Amino acid sequence: MQNKVETKNNTKEGKEEKKLLSPKLDVVFQALFGEVGNERITKEFLEAILERKIEEVDLSGNIVLRRENINDKMGVLDVLAKINNNEYVNIEMQVADKDNLLERILYYWARVYTRNIKKSEDYIELKKTIEILIVDFEIKQLKELEYHSKWKIIEEKDRKLILTDDLEIHIIEINKIKNLTEKEKNKELVKWIYFLEEPEGERVKEYMKRDSGIREAKGKLETMSEDERMQILADLRLKAIMDEKAIKRLGYKEGLESGIKDGIKQGIKQGIKQGENKKVTEIAKKMKEKGADINYIEEITGLTTKEIEKL
């Protein structure tokens, strides 16, 4: 089972062979499950997570998902869905470990919960909000738990009395499915996790024979993988993740070597500047090599015509 995000592969002859974009990459995940027109896929995915029937899914609340400019900030890329016209679900896919992850989950939940009521409305108008976090790494605090954990606010002594049904948090750890039994691997949610992990794997091919939701999701992913803009965005996001990891390593190293209090901050700033410049030029160069129009490259990267011509 592959644990890294990939978009391409090399054949034995040395030729580049196109692969499906990884649905674990947040920009791809967001387009696959958050764009209007993909409601049926999202509905079946959510039914597998929440383990209940969903009558309707509304994805119209999502802002523009496919970013057009490389300089746009792509911080948290999540999917917002309104289900059964009276609940909100926020789904986030994370392939890189983040600091203060559990605190961030509560913040994202609170952000969605509070923005679905207007200032003039009463608190009774607040809707149940479900936060779903899917991660491709181990969360240390949840090491002893299964791949899917569900959280609510309960009374400490009673352990059964729930304070409110408005808060519900689901955490899914992809890497934990490798230890499941064959029987467990046929659970509805596990099928979707395998799809996220390895959409071209043999197990997913078997699921597709009898699961129309997985089959439709695979078809949508194949279409997206042929889209030039989506390929560029996926490359951009993958580089950003790699840059972020490199920046952290650089900042930590410089902090240790300098021995000063702000050493890590200085390293991060330097890494960000170097990483962003390199990222832009690499993508522009790649687009130019593929014969993309100069004006189109300029629009995507923000570089000038002269800068592009020099590449």
N, C-alpha and C positions, 0 to 999 in steps of 0.2 A: 504493500500500500504506500502510495506516495504521500509525503508530508509537506512538500514544498509546492508553492504556487508556480505553475508553468504555463506558458502560452505557445511555446514552439518546441520542436524536437528535430534532431538531425538524423537522417537515414544513413545506412552503411555507406552509400555512395558519396556521402558528404553533401547531399542536396538538402535544402531546408524544406521540411514537410510541415504543413500547417496543422495545428492541433486546435482542439476546442479551447476557448478561453476558460479559465478556471472560475467556476461559480463561487469559489471561496474568496475571490478578489472582490472587495466591497463594491467597487464601481460596477462590476458585472452582476453581482448579487442584487444590487439596487435596481438595475435595469431589468433584470429577469423577474423579480418578485414585486417591483414597485411601480412599473409603468402601466398606465391605463391600457387595457386590452389583455392583460395577463392575470385577470381576476380569478379565473378558474384554477390556474396553477397555485396562486397564493392561497386560495380557499382550501385546496386539498393539503397544502403544506401546513397551514394553520390548524386544520382539523387533526392532523397527525400529532402536532405539538400539544394542543389544548385537550385532545381526546374528547371532543364533543362535536355535534353537528353545527355547521355554520350555514345560514340561509343566504346571506348576502355579504359581499366584500366590496367596499368602495375605496379605490386607490387615487381618487381625484385630488386628495389633500396633499399629495407629494408635489414638491416644487420641481422645477426643471431638473431632470436627473442626469442627462448626458451633457456634461460641461463642454463648452465650445472652445474655451481658451485655456492654454496650458498654465497661464498665470492665475487662473481662478483658484481660490483656496478650497481644497477638498478635505475638510477636517473630518467630522463625523458624517459618514454616509449611511443613513438609515432608511428604513422603509416604514411609512405610516399607512396603516389600514384602518378603516372604520368597518366594523362587522355588525351585522344585524341591526344597523342603524342606531345602536345605543351603547357601543363599546369601542374603545380605541386600542389598537395594538401597534407598538413600536418595535421594529425588529432591527437589530444591529449585528453585523458580521465583522469579527475582528480576527485577523491573522497574525498581528503583532501584539505582543504583551504591552499593556499600558500601565503606567503608575496609577495607584489609587483606583483600581478598576471597579471595586465594589461600591465605592463612593460615587463613582461616575454613573453606575447603573441607577442609583437612587435619584441622581440629578436629572438624568434623561427621562425617568418616569415622571418626576415632578414637573418637568418642562412641558411634557405632553398633557399631563393631568390638569395643570392650571391654565393652559392656553385654550382649552375647549369651553371656557366660560367667559362671558363678557362682563365688564365692570358693573353694569346695571342689573345683572342677573343674580339670582339667589344661589347659595351654595348647593341647594338641592339639584341644580341643573348640571352639576359636575358628573361626568360619565366615568364608568369603570375603565381603568387604563391598565393594560397589560404590557409589560416590558419583556422582550425576549432577546437574550444575548447569546450569540453563537460564537464560540472561540475555537481557534486551531492550536491551542496550547493548554498546558495544565495550569489550573488555578490552585495555587498552593493551599489556600484555605478550604478547598473542597476536595482535597485529595482522596478522602475516604468515601466520597459519595459516588453514585452512579453517573452515567453520561448525561442524564437529564434530571435536574432538580427543580422543584417548584417551591416558591417562597410566598408567605403571607405574614401579616402581623398577628401573632397569637399571644394569649395570656401566658405568662411564664410558668406559673404553677399548674394551671389546668392543662396546658399543651393542646387543647382541642378548641377552646373558645377563640374564634376569630374576631378581631376588633372591627374590621371593615372588609367588605368584599371588593372595594374600589381599587385596592392595591394587589397586584399579582405579578410576580417576577419568575421567569423561566430562564435557566442557564443550561446551555447545551455545550458539552465539551467533545468535539469531534474525535480527538485522539483516543478516547476511552472505548470506542466501539470495537477496537481490535481484539479485545478480550471477551467478547460476547460469544455465547453458544450459537450453534446453527439455528436453533429454534428462535432465539432472540433476534437474530439477524433478519427475520421475516416480519418483524413488527413494522407498522406503518412509518413511524418516525425514523427508525433505523434505515429504511429504504431511502428516505430523503437525505439522511446524513451521508450515506454511501454515494448518492448522486453528487452531493457537494464535494465530497472527498475525491472521487474518481469517476467522473461522468462517462468515461470511455471504457471502464472496467467490465470484466465479464459478468460480475454480479449485477451490475446495473442493466446490462443487456438482458439478463434473465428477468429482472424486475419489469422491464419494459414490455415483455410479452404478455403480462397480465395486469399491468397497472397503467391506466390511460393517463394519469396525472404525471407520472415520471416520463412517460413517452412524449407527452406534449412539452414538458419542460426541456427535454433533450432536444426536441425539434426547434424550440425557440432559441436555445443556446447555440445550436448549429447555425441558425440564421444570423444571430448576433456576431458569431465568430467570423463571419464573412464580411461584416460591415467595417469599412476602413476606419471610420471615426472611432468605432468601438475598440478596434485593435490598438489605435493610438492611445486612447484613454486608458486601456488596460496596461499598455507598456509604461505609460506615464505613472500610473498608480503603483505598479510593481517597483519601478525605479524609486518612487517616493518612499515606499516602505523600506527598501534596501538602504536608501540614503539616510532615513531616520535611524536605522540600526547602526549604520556607520558613524553617524553624527554622535550618537550616544557613546560609542566606543572611543571616538576621537576625543570627545569632551572629557570622558573619564580618564583617558591616558594623559591628556594635557594637564588635567587637574592634579594628577599624581606627580607628574614630572615637575610642574611649576611649584607645587607645595604652597600655593596661595589659595585663599578662601574662594575667590571667583574664578579659579582655573577652569572648572567644568563649564561655567557659563560662557567663558571666552572661547573654549573649544567648540561648544555647540554653535555659537554665532559664526565662527569661522567655517565650520563644516557646512552649515546651512547655505552660506554664500557661495562656497565652492561647489557644493552639490547641486544647487539650483542652476547655476550657470552651465555646468557640465550637462545636466539633464536636458536643458533646452536645446543646446547645440547638437547633442547626440540624436534627439528625435528629429530635429530639422534636417540633419544630414541623412538620416535614414529615409525620411520622406522624399528628399531630393533624389536619392539613389533609386527610389521606386518610380521616379518620373512624375511626382506630384507637382501641380502648378505652383509657381512661386507665390502668387497671391494667396493661394490656399495655405501654403506653409506659413506665410506671414500672419495670416488670420489665426492659425492654430497656436503658433509659438510666440507671437508678439515680437519676433526679430524683424529688423528692417530688410529691405530687398538687398542692399549692399552686403549686409552680414550673411545673408543666405547664399549669395553668389560666391562669397569667399570660401564657403565650405567645400 
